[in-house]
Structure formats: structure tokens, C-alpha cells
Amino acid sequence: MAFAGDGEDAGDPVVLEITDTSSAAASGAPSLPCPAPVCVSYLARFDPLPSPTVAVRADRHRLIESSSYFRALLGGSFSESGRAYVQVGCNLEAAVQVLRYLFEPSESFTITPDNFLPLLEGALFLAVEGLLVECERWFRTMCSQTSATIVPLDFIIEVWYFAQEHGVTFVQDICPEYLAQNLAHVISRRSFNKIPYGLLCSTIECPHLTVDSEKQLCEAILYWVSENTKPCERPNPNSVDDHLFLLSKVKICLLPLEFATGTKRHWFDFGSNTVCTILNLLKDSLKTLMDAIADGNMEGYCIRITEYSKNIVLSGCPQITTAFLYISVLPTYLDVSFKRRIVSSYTQVDHQSLILYDELEKSAKTLLFRNVHMVDLSKCPNVHFGAAIDWLKLAFPELRILKALYCLSFQFDDLLYLLLRCPWIDEIDMAIDKSTITPRQSVVSSSSEVLGKLKRNSRKYYISCPSYDRQPNLVFLNISRLTLEGRDDIDDVDLLKISVLKNSLCYINIRNCTLLTDDGISNFLLKCTKIHSMIVSYTSFGNRSIQTLHDMTFNIQELHLGGCKGIDAAAMSQLMGMINNTTFLCLRETSLTDDALCKFFGSSLEYLDVSETVVSMSSLAPVIRRNCNLNCLKTAGCRSLLFERDKVEHISGNKYGDFLQEIGSTCLEDVEMGWGFCPIQIEDLIPSFSKVRNMAVGLGTTLAENVLHSLPVICPFLESLTLRFQVISDRVVRNLLESSVNLQVLCLHYCLGSLTSFIFQAKAPALRILCLQWVTPWITNDDLTILTKNCNLVELSLSGCKLLDSSCQEIIASGWPNLVLLHLEDCGQVTLGGVSSILNCKALEDVLLRHTRHQKEHSRRCYQRVTTTTEAGFGSLRCL
């Protein structure tokens, strides 16, 4: 089978009879006649390769020049060297790939992940030095790409195993480096747990290890260890040492407190040590850092920031002070005395910090990380944000997003300073949860250290700086998204100052900013004409602001007006007629009427919330019908939706009197049902509810037991379920917990039915939030103990559990050490002896203990004990 004109036939041809020695079938197969030789160009046509033998005609001189193996076989002085027919035993696919590489034109043959290993194996066996160099060059280039999606993790693992077996050193150098640079992405791959221990160790020890947070690294290691530990086997002492070695590489002082407490559930020793370390830092971080400097052991306290870092997430770390931020961007060559000055100055920020900052800036004594685009300092109460802003300016010249949620110490003055110092930032989120800071109850005790610090440190350290009084340069302001949700320190004057962002601001969230007036919001909108997304729920947004929108013909894409009581019916009708391009629309608890909703002709809605309004099906049905991309529909509390079908026949040729007919063509992901959804048949729910993730069913709808029992089938992706005033049973609840594998939130409010402790015997490993309000009065301490073994909660709310006593505190604290929210209302004698055990939940942020009249003495004892305890650092504690 010769082909005229093929380059491999020129010169001195030789036929290579290549037998596949890697095939198990080849050794036991009967002898076959020798196949007819083919030229190299014909090899590309084989798919699959004939087995176990292929005969190939190739140029002898090219083989001798390119391969040490063939040089010895074909170029020696012994008699066999001159033969025209030579037998070779090796991996057939590897040999074929090498021959194609040697004889095919370079432009038609490329190295890919599919042929890399056969080429590498062939190059090693046949000693093709040029191909080895080419393989190394290709692999280095492949693993140097900035996107981690280019190189499959399975491929990296397979190459690593091959390199370990054959001693390929360049692979053993490149693989850990690649994984270290891209670990933040690699962690989410399904095959992460299949990474060999040696490769994982080399990755973690790599100086370029890049993760978004220390929590991300710790989670990955704990997952890998749990997946590679077989519970049915007795632990191997060596494997235990290996696991401890991996965990020893985690900088536990940089872990969030909530996460650290949660690790105690399955990794008690590791979790306890971590929690103790964090609490010690909360007591005296200055001494700890000073000792670390003296011992030359600062690395364990430095945030992982490399040249490849894109995100820095420190959320939930109350132990982090500004000193941690600065020491993480200092070069290693700085002397000990300077590091001490940094730690001392930025642990307790004062005017001396200005002098030190000037020295840092002028002497260029900090490293630059140009790839960092996002920094998250949420829930970091001990960070001084004035100094932190200077840190951002020094180290991250390309920063685009700053998140500082739930930080009372980040005040409006800090925002103005941020605009001045870092005008290149695109997005700022400084929202706070007002419900846990200023609760509406009459008796409030907060042990948050932040509140005290705000009072003590009212003067900003940078106020004396002359540059602070200058207006930000409008040319360089790029902020397009600004979130100020819950900020009670912002008034109309402050909002007007923010209008300096008028050339860039597109998104504004001022939800729950109660000091703002309708006039103030209106004046702000007059200046910031590029805004297309507004979250103004529960503010004084009213008629004047709507008139401003009308006069300026805003192109509103997202509008949230929930709870805005200052909008009358006429203004609401005017608004509905001018927002037809909106995709997200929230009008809950407003003056929305049928007349107003009928003026809305938009067809782009993806999110619609009309809960607690007086709209009826006559206006809502056409909206649903026009917006086929609707994936969120909330109508709870709309009593007018329940009516006779014949009242809306005139709207369309088709009769429709319930939601299910209208949403049949939609595919909802988030739904709140109330009046107008009854009766419901299972077959009616399946088409439009198959992708629902969040569901709330309230007053006005009664789901039959067969429907509730079928929810895991109807909604296979269900993550959150809230049931109010429904009739439920053990069969329903247990099936939800066992079959809804993605269920993270279960809330049962005022439900009827014959529930028993049988429901707590169901394992629900995904469940994180459980709320049982007046549905389980029979719960005992033993029931809670069983529940702690079957789910890992971070939020627990119980009401009306009269049989619980003070012993349940220890059950809750030891079973769920990572709780962040605990609400106990009318729960027997839970606080009879105080709340000392509850305070062992070090991550608690919100605690509510509500008592009935005969428990006032218990309440007083609880109040006295809590007000003298600050270690847990609650964001809100209420004893009522």
C-alpha cells in the first residue's frame, strides 16, 4: 500500500512492524499474518488503530536523525542495522503519534490534550529529544493561560500520575504551580477529591497559592480529606498524619468565626483550636502580632495575596484589624522595627498613622497587586475604614468592587473619603441589616463592640489631612453601583453629596434609609439622570419623586418600591405607564390598584412582586400572559385575587380564573402564593413549577396533602420552603427532609396537623435554616438532641415549645456551634438559669429570647447575664 509522492518514501525506506505491548489482549491473541505496510500519512485515517500490529514505511535517515532509539537500532555497525524490515514492541498509539509528529507537516499536526500523553510516552520510549522539548513547551504554555477552564482537572491528574511513574520532572514542577495559581476555580471541579495527595501537598506549599479566602482553602482541604477517608476502614496512622499536615497549612487566624465554630461539628480538635485562636486575637491582637514579629513568624498572619489574586474575601472575620491588612502587602525585606511600627500604629489607628502612611506611599514600601478587582471586608467590625481605604489605594490600583456589608464603623464620611482616594472603583456595597441593629422591641441589649467604638472614636484620623476637604475629581469617578441599604446616618444633604457621581451612577440601593425624604430623593434623581435601577423600598419615595421620573423619561430596568406609603393612586397610575421596559418590579405593600396595573404594558418582566396589594386577576392575568420570561412571581396577601371566573371573561377569548392557567407558559424559580391559588392539582403545578427554588405558601391557599407530599418531585431543585397556615403531617415533613436533597431553608408558621418527633429522625444534611413557629409544642430536649445529629443548622427559630428547659441550651450550643441566629419565643423555662450555655455559640449575631408574663424574672436574669458578657460579640440580643 505505497503512496507515490510521500516524503517518507524518499531516500532509504524502512518498514517498522510495531506491535502493541500495552494491550492485554495482544499477549493472548493468536499469531496473525503480518499486515501490509502503509506510509505514515495513512496513519491519520485509522480510527481506531488496527490491533495489535501495524506496519509502517518510513524514511530511515529521518528516524536516525530524530530518535536516539532508532539511531541505535538502525544506524549501528552490526548486521541487523541494515535490515529493511524491523520489529518494534511498544505502546502502539504512542509510536503512531510520534511517527505522525516526525513526518507530517508541522502545520497539519498539533499537540492537544488528547494526544499529549501518547506523544510524551512515545517521545520517552523512542528518545525523540525534539519532541520532548516540544511537549514541555506546549504543556508550559497550556498551563500558563489565565483562564482555569482551559485545562481540564482530570487531564492534570492523569498527566501527574504518568509523570510520577516515568519521572518526568517538568510535569512535576508545572502541575502544582498551575493548580496553586488556579485553586479558587479548581476547588469547584467534580474531580477535585481525586487529586493525589502528593500533588495537593505540592500545590498548597507553592508560594503562588491563590485563593479568594482562607475559608475557601480550608473548606477544600476538609472536603478532600473527608472524601479520601473511608469510614468503613480503620484509620491508617500515616493517612492521619497526612491529613493533619494538610490542615496545618491553613492560616487559622484568618478564618471566619462562624466557619471556625462550624468545623467543631466534625473536626472537633481542629475547630476548637481555631476558635480559641480567633478569640485570643479578639482579646489582644497587638501582642500576638508583636510576638510573631519577634519570632520571625509573620507569614501565618498575612492574608494570601499573590500576583494572580482577583478577589480578597475577609467577610465574617471580627478578629481582623487594619494591621492585618497592612502587613499583608509589605515586602519581606523590611526590617523588624518598621514592621513593629506598622502593627502598633494600625492596630489602634490614630494621627500617627498619617505619618506612617506618607512614609509607605513616598518610599513605595508596599507591593502592588494589579489583578485584584474585588475586596470584601463585610462583618469586620475591628477594621478602621479610614486606614483601610488608604490600604486599598496603596495596594490595589485596579480595584473595582468594595464590599463592606454589616459594618457599622463604615460611615458616610468614609464613603466620601473612598470617593476621593479610590475614584477608579466601580461598585460599593455598604449595606447594613437594620433589623438586628435597631430592633423594634422595647427592651434591647447589644454587646456589639462596634457601637462602643463608634462613640469613642468619633474623630476620623484623616480629618486633619488637607486633601480630605477637596472635592473628588469628577473626571475619574467611575462608580456605577452604590448600595446604602439600611444606613440611618444618611440624610438628604448626604444624598445630594453623592450626586457627584451623576456621570457614572446607574444603580442605587437606599432601601430602609429612613432619614431620606421624598424631596431629597427627588433632588437626587434630578442630578443623577443615568440611573436605571433603583431599590428604594421602605423609604419616603413618593409622588414628587415619581413626577421627577416622569419629567426625565428614565429608562428604568429595575424598580423596587415595596413599603413606600407616600405614593397615592394617581401617582402610581402615572408611574405604571412609563416603566414598560422594566425587568424587575417590586410593588408590595403599596397603593397599587387594578387601574394602575392595567396601564403597565411591558413584556420584559422577569421579577414581579405585588404582595399585600388590592390587585385582582383582571389586571394581573394580562401582565403574566405578556411576560413569558417571568421567573419570580410574588402575590401573597392579595385577597382580591379570589373571585368568580366570569368576572374576567371579557378580557380575552379564553376563560381564566386562577393563576395556574396564566403561568402555564412560564418557568418560575421563585414563587409566593396566597389567595387565588386554590384549589391546586398536582398535574397543574408540574409544568411551570419544575424549576422552582424558593416557594412560600400562605393564607388563602390550602395545599392538599398529596400536593405537599409530591413537592420534591414537582420541584426537584427546591432550596427554600415556607408554609403558613397549612395542614401538614409527619409523612409530608419527613418526605420533604429526606427527598428534597437541595432544601436549605424550611419554615413552618402556624401550621395544623398531627406532627410528632418522628419528623426529626430524617437526615437533612443540606438544611441550614429551620423555623418552627407554633407548630411543635411537644418538642423536648431529647427531640432537639436527635435533630442536632441529622442536620447542621446556622439559624434556628422556635416558638411555643413549652416542654423545653434550660438543659436545651447546652444541646443547642454543642450540636450547632456555628449558629449565627437563635430565636426562642415562649419556650418553657429555657432561660431559668440564665443564658451562659447559649453564649458558647461564639458566632451568634442575632439572639431573641421572648417570654410570657409569668417569665419576667427569667427575662431579668437573662438580661443581667448577657449585658456582662461581650466575648460572643452579638450584633443584636433581645430579651423580652
KOLTI-198388 format. One line per 2 residues: for each residue x, y, z of C-alpha. Coordinates in steps of 0.5 Angstrom, whole numbers, plus 500, padded with zeros to 3 digits. Layout:
BEGIN
X:Y:Z; ...
//
This chain:
BEGIN
500:500:500; 505:505:498
503:512:496; 507:516:491
510:523:493; 510:522:500
516:525:503; 517:519:508
518:514:502; 524:518:499
531:516:501; 533:510:504
526:507:507; 525:502:512
519:498:515; 517:499:522
513:493:525; 510:496:531
507:491:536; 503:494:542
505:491:548; 501:496:552
495:492:550; 493:486:555
489:482:549; 496:482:545
499:477:549; 494:472:549
492:473:542; 494:468:536
499:470:531; 497:474:525
500:475:519; 504:481:518
500:487:516; 502:490:509
506:496:510; 503:503:510
506:510:509; 506:515:515
501:520:512; 496:514:512
496:513:520; 492:519:521
486:515:517; 486:510:522
480:510:527; 481:506:531
488:504:530; 489:496:528
491:492:534; 496:489:536
500:491:530; 502:496:525
507:496:519; 509:503:517
514:505:512; 519:511:514
525:514:512; 531:511:515
535:517:516; 530:522:519
529:517:524; 536:516:526
537:524:526; 531:525:530
531:519:535; 536:516:540
533:510:540; 533:509:532
540:512:532; 542:506:536
537:501:532; 538:503:525
545:507:525; 550:502:528
555:498:525; 552:491:527
549:487:521; 541:488:524
542:495:523; 542:495:515
535:491:515; 529:494:511
524:491:516; 525:492:523
520:490:529; 519:494:535
515:493:541; 512:499:545
505:503:546; 502:503:539
498:509:540; 505:513:543
509:510:537; 504:512:532
503:519:535; 511:520:535
511:518:527; 506:523:525
510:528:529; 516:527:525
514:526:518; 507:530:518
508:538:516; 508:542:522
502:546:520; 498:540:520
500:537:526; 499:540:533
499:538:540; 493:537:544
490:535:551; 488:528:547
495:527:544; 499:530:549
501:523:554; 502:519:548
506:524:545; 510:524:551
510:517:553; 513:516:545
518:521:546; 521:518:552
521:511:550; 524:513:543
528:518:546; 526:524:541
529:529:544; 526:535:540
519:532:541; 521:532:549
522:539:548; 516:541:544
512:537:549; 515:541:555
514:548:551; 507:546:550
505:544:557; 508:550:560
504:555:555; 498:551:556
498:552:564; 500:559:564
494:561:561; 490:566:565
483:562:565; 483:556:569
478:553:565; 483:552:559
486:546:562; 481:540:565
483:538:572; 482:531:570
488:532:565; 492:535:570
491:529:575; 493:524:569
499:527:567; 501:528:574
501:520:575; 504:519:569
510:524:571; 511:520:577
511:513:574; 516:516:569
520:521:573; 518:527:568
521:533:572; 518:538:568
511:536:570; 512:535:577
514:543:577; 509:545:573
502:542:575; 503:544:583
504:551:580; 498:551:576
494:549:581; 496:554:586
495:559:581; 488:557:580
486:553:586; 480:558:587
477:555:581; 480:548:581
476:547:588; 469:547:585
471:542:580; 468:535:581
474:531:581; 478:536:586
477:530:591; 481:526:586
488:530:586; 493:526:589
496:527:596; 503:529:593
500:534:588; 496:537:593
501:538:598; 506:541:593
500:546:591; 499:548:598
506:549:599; 507:553:593
509:561:594; 504:563:589
498:559:592; 492:563:590
485:563:594; 480:568:595
480:567:602; 483:562:608
476:559:609; 476:557:601
482:553:602; 480:550:609
474:548:606; 477:545:600
482:541:605; 477:539:609
473:536:603; 479:533:600
480:529:607; 473:527:608
473:524:601; 479:521:602
478:518:609; 474:511:608
469:511:614; 469:503:614
476:502:615; 481:503:621
485:510:620; 492:509:618
497:513:622; 500:515:616
494:518:613; 492:521:619
499:525:619; 498:527:612
491:530:614; 494:534:620
500:536:615; 495:539:610
491:542:616; 497:545:619
498:549:612; 491:553:614
492:560:617; 487:559:622
488:566:625; 484:569:618
478:564:618; 471:567:619
469:566:627; 462:563:624
466:558:620; 471:556:625
466:554:630; 462:550:625
468:546:624; 468:543:631
462:539:629; 466:534:625
473:536:627; 473:538:634
480:539:636; 482:543:629
475:547:631; 477:548:638
484:550:637; 482:555:631
476:558:635; 481:559:641
486:563:637; 481:567:634
478:569:641; 485:571:643
486:575:637; 480:579:639
482:580:646; 489:582:644
492:582:637; 497:587:638
501:583:643; 500:577:638
503:580:632; 508:583:636
511:576:639; 510:574:631
515:579:629; 520:578:635
519:570:633; 520:572:625
513:568:624; 509:574:621
507:569:615; 502:566:619
498:572:620; 499:575:613
493:575:608; 494:571:602
495:576:596; 499:574:590
500:577:583; 495:572:581
489:574:586; 483:577:584
479:577:590; 480:578:597
475:576:602; 475:577:609
468:577:611; 466:575:618
473:576:621; 472:580:627
479:579:629; 482:582:623
485:589:625; 487:594:620
494:592:622; 493:585:619
491:589:612; 498:593:612
503:587:614; 500:583:608
502:588:603; 509:589:606
516:587:602; 519:581:606
526:585:606; 523:591:611
527:591:618; 523:589:624
523:595:627; 519:598:621
514:592:622; 513:594:629
511:601:628; 506:598:622
503:594:627; 503:598:633
500:604:629; 495:601:625
492:596:631; 490:603:634
489:608:629; 491:615:631
494:621:628; 501:618:628
498:613:622; 498:619:618
506:620:618; 507:613:617
502:612:611; 506:618:608
512:614:609; 509:608:606
507:612:600; 513:616:599
518:610:600; 514:605:596
514:600:601; 508:596:599
507:591:594; 502:593:588
497:588:586; 494:590:580
490:584:579; 486:585:585
479:587:583; 474:586:589
476:586:596; 470:584:602
471:587:609; 464:585:611
463:584:618; 470:586:620
468:591:626; 475:592:628
478:595:621; 479:602:622
476:604:615; 479:611:614
486:607:614; 483:601:610
482:606:605; 489:608:605
491:601:604; 486:600:598
490:606:595; 497:604:596
496:596:594; 490:595:589
490:601:583; 486:596:579
480:595:585; 473:595:582
469:593:588; 469:594:595
464:590:600; 463:593:607
457:590:609; 454:590:616
460:595:618; 457:600:623
464:603:623; 464:604:616
460:611:616; 458:616:611
465:620:612; 469:614:610
465:614:603; 467:621:602
474:619:603; 474:613:599
471:617:593; 477:622:594
482:617:595; 480:611:590
476:614:585; 477:608:580
472:604:584; 466:602:580
462:598:586; 461:600:593
456:596:598; 456:598:605
449:596:607; 447:594:614
442:590:617; 438:594:621
433:589:624; 439:587:628
442:593:630; 436:597:632
430:592:633; 423:595:634
422:591:641; 422:596:647
428:592:651; 434:592:648
441:590:650; 447:590:645
454:587:647; 457:589:640
464:592:641; 463:597:635
458:601:638; 462:603:643
468:604:639; 464:609:635
462:613:641; 470:613:643
473:614:636; 468:620:633
474:624:630; 477:621:624
484:620:624; 485:623:617
480:630:618; 487:634:619
489:632:612; 488:638:608
487:633:602; 480:631:605
477:637:604; 478:637:597
472:635:592; 473:629:588
476:629:581; 469:628:577
473:626:571; 476:620:575
470:618:578; 467:611:576
462:609:581; 456:606:577
453:601:583; 452:604:590
449:600:596; 447:604:602
441:600:605; 440:601:612
444:607:613; 441:611:618
446:616:618; 445:619:611
440:624:610; 438:629:604
444:633:605; 449:627:605
445:624:599; 446:631:595
453:630:596; 453:623:593
450:626:587; 457:628:585
457:621:582; 452:624:577
456:622:570; 457:614:572
452:612:577; 447:607:574
445:603:580; 443:606:587
440:602:593; 437:606:599
433:601:602; 431:603:609
435:609:609; 429:612:614
432:620:614; 431:621:607
425:625:605; 421:625:598
424:632:597; 431:629:598
430:623:593; 427:627:588
433:632:588; 438:627:588
434:624:582; 434:631:578
442:630:578; 443:623:577
440:622:570; 443:616:568
440:611:574; 437:606:571
436:601:577; 433:604:584
432:600:590; 428:605:595
424:600:599; 421:603:606
424:610:604; 420:616:604
420:616:596; 413:619:594
409:623:589; 415:628:588
420:623:586; 415:620:581
414:626:578; 421:627:577
422:621:574; 416:622:569
419:629:567; 426:626:566
424:620:562; 428:615:566
429:608:562; 428:604:569
430:597:568; 430:595:576
425:599:581; 423:597:588
418:601:592; 416:596:597
413:599:603; 413:606:600
407:609:603; 408:616:600
405:614:593; 398:616:592
394:612:587; 394:617:582
402:618:582; 402:610:582
398:610:575; 403:615:572
409:611:574; 406:605:571
405:608:565; 412:610:564
416:604:566; 415:599:561
422:597:560; 423:594:567
425:587:568; 425:587:576
419:591:579; 417:590:587
411:594:589; 409:590:595
405:594:601; 404:600:596
398:603:593; 398:599:587
391:598:584; 388:595:578
387:601:575; 394:603:576
397:596:574; 393:596:567
397:602:565; 403:597:565
404:594:558; 411:592:559
413:585:556; 420:584:559
419:583:567; 423:577:570
421:579:577; 414:582:580
412:583:587; 405:585:588
404:582:595; 400:586:600
396:590:595; 389:590:592
390:588:585; 386:583:582
386:578:577; 383:582:572
389:587:572; 395:581:574
393:576:569; 395:580:563
401:582:566; 403:575:567
401:573:560; 405:578:556
411:577:560; 413:570:559
420:570:562; 418:571:569
421:567:574; 419:570:580
412:572:582; 410:574:589
403:575:590; 402:573:598
397:577:601; 393:580:595
386:578:598; 382:581:591
385:575:587; 380:570:590
374:572:585; 369:568:580
372:567:573; 366:570:570
368:577:572; 374:577:567
372:573:561; 371:580:557
379:581:558; 380:575:553
377:570:549; 380:565:554
377:564:560; 382:564:566
380:565:573; 386:562:577
394:563:577; 396:556:574
392:558:567; 396:564:567
403:562:569; 403:555:565
408:558:560; 413:561:565
418:557:568; 418:560:575
424:560:580; 421:564:586
414:564:588; 410:566:594
403:564:593; 396:566:597
389:568:595; 387:566:588
392:559:588; 386:554:591
385:549:589; 391:546:586
392:540:583; 399:536:582
399:536:575; 397:544:574
404:545:578; 409:541:574
410:545:568; 411:552:571
414:549:578; 419:545:575
425:550:577; 422:553:583
428:554:588; 424:558:593
417:557:595; 412:561:600
405:559:601; 401:563:606
394:565:608; 389:564:602
391:557:600; 391:551:602
395:545:599; 393:538:599
397:533:603; 398:530:596
401:536:593; 405:538:599
408:530:599; 410:531:592
413:538:592; 420:534:592
418:531:585; 414:537:583
420:542:585; 427:538:585
431:544:586; 427:547:592
432:550:596; 427:554:601
420:553:603; 416:557:608
409:554:609; 404:559:613
397:556:616; 398:550:612
395:543:614; 402:538:615
403:531:617; 409:527:619
409:524:612; 410:531:609
415:534:613; 419:528:613
419:527:606; 421:534:605
427:533:609; 429:526:606
427:527:599; 429:535:598
436:534:597; 438:541:596
433:544:601; 437:549:606
431:553:609; 425:550:612
420:555:616; 413:553:618
409:558:621; 402:557:625
401:550:621; 396:545:623
397:537:623; 399:531:627
406:532:627; 411:528:632
418:527:634; 418:522:628
420:528:623; 427:530:627
429:523:625; 430:524:618
437:526:616; 437:533:612
445:535:611; 443:541:607
439:544:612; 442:550:615
436:555:617; 430:552:621
424:556:623; 418:552:627
413:558:630; 407:555:634
407:548:630; 411:543:635
409:545:642; 411:538:644
419:538:643; 423:536:648
430:536:650; 431:529:647
428:531:640; 433:537:640
439:532:641; 436:528:635
435:534:631; 443:536:632
445:529:629; 441:530:623
442:537:621; 448:542:621
444:549:622; 446:556:622
440:559:624; 434:556:629
428:559:631; 423:556:636
416:559:638; 411:556:643
416:550:645; 413:549:652
417:543:654; 424:546:653
428:547:660; 435:550:661
438:544:659; 437:545:652
442:551:652; 448:546:652
444:542:647; 444:547:642
451:550:644; 454:543:643
450:541:637; 450:547:633
457:551:635; 456:555:629
449:558:630; 449:566:628
442:567:629; 438:564:635
430:566:637; 427:562:642
420:565:644; 415:562:649
420:556:650; 418:554:657
424:555:662; 430:556:657
433:562:661; 431:560:668
438:559:670; 441:565:665
444:564:658; 451:562:660
451:556:655; 448:560:649
454:564:650; 458:558:648
456:559:641; 461:564:639
459:566:632; 452:568:634
450:575:631; 443:575:633
439:573:639; 432:574:641
429:571:648; 422:573:648
418:571:655; 411:571:657
408:575:663; 410:569:668
417:569:666; 419:576:667
424:574:673; 427:570:668
428:575:663; 431:580:668
436:574:670; 438:573:662
439:581:661; 444:581:667
448:576:665; 448:578:658
450:585:659; 456:583:663
458:578:657; 462:581:651
466:575:648; 461:573:643
460:580:640; 453:579:638
450:584:633; 443:584:637
441:581:643; 434:582:645
431:579:652; 423:581:652
//
